[in-house]
Amino acid sequence: MNITVIGVAGGTGSGKSTLVKRLQEAFKEDDVATICHDYYYKAHPELTYEERTKLNYDHPKAFDTDMMVEHIKALKNNVPIERPVYSFVEHNRTEEKVTVKPSKVIIVDGILIFENKELRDLMDIKVYVDTDADIRLARRILRDVRERGRSMESVITQYTSTVKPMHEEFVEPSKKYADVIIPEGGFNSVAVSMLIHNIRSLIEKK
């Protein structure tokens, strides 16, 4: 089976998840799997909960990217994987594993997936979602308070202390590796339609 790997990167709250959802819907008949970089946060059983809350989760070293690279290579070789599961409530990896089978289309999603060259080189199409910082912060606050049980104060503190500086140091510079830059991500219907058309053309050529 010929496999097409699509990378979707961009800052926190940029609209990556909405774009990924649109791609999943567009290619469900082609068989699609999604691998999120967030699944591969490193486990820290040696730390207390309080210590884990203070870690910098927006630095490349927070992720086990080597494992993700090996997993994507396996999928491209038509070998199923057992991906990790991460709890954002506990700030730690769980004991659970999820089986992912090789699919015709694999979507790789994460803020830092273009920062790592080995991971980047596994992608056929690299898409960067570019959204204004104020909008991204507002979305981050809503998501973390509603879905991850955080206080607004803790979200803003994390944003100013690690999220924003790491975005400026690692995420924004990785935009230069993108094949396509989409303002507002999945909310940009015209750009999404063009992207889907181009991906279909790539799949048909394989």
MOQUIDA-V789475 format. One record per backbone hydrogen bond with DSSP energy under -0.5 kcal/mol. CO is the residue of the C=O (numbers start at 1). NH is the residue of the N-H. Records with the same first field share a line. If there is no record, write none. Layout:
CO=NH ; NH
This chain:
3=5
4=6 ; 106
5=7 ; 124 ; 125
6=108
7=9 ; 127
8=110
9=129
11=14
15=19 ; 186
16=20
17=21
18=22
19=23
20=24
21=25
22=26
23=27
25=28
27=30 ; 31
28=31
30=104
31=105
33=107
34=36
35=109
36=39
37=40
38=41
40=64
44=47
48=52
49=53
50=54
51=54
52=55
55=57
56=59
59=62
60=63
62=42
63=65
64=68
65=69
66=70
67=71
68=72
69=73
70=74
71=75
72=76
73=77
74=77 ; 79
75=78
81=83 ; 100
83=98
85=94
86=88
87=91 ; 92
92=87
96=85
98=83
100=81
104=4
105=33
106=6 ; 108
107=35 ; 109
108=8
109=37
110=113
112=115 ; 116
115=117
116=120
117=121
119=122
120=123
125=7 ; 127
126=179 ; 180
127=9
128=130 ; 182
129=11 ; 131
130=184
132=136
133=137
134=138
135=139
136=140
137=141
138=142
139=143
140=144
141=145
142=146
143=147 ; 148
144=148 ; 150
151=155
152=156
153=157
154=158
155=159
156=160
157=161
158=162 ; 163
159=164
162=166
163=167
164=168
165=169
166=170 ; 171
167=172
170=174
171=174
172=175
173=176
174=177
175=178
180=128
181=183
182=130 ; 185
184=187
185=188
187=189
188=192
189=193
190=194
191=195
192=196
193=197
194=198
195=199
196=200
197=201
198=202
199=203
200=204
201=205
202=206
203=206
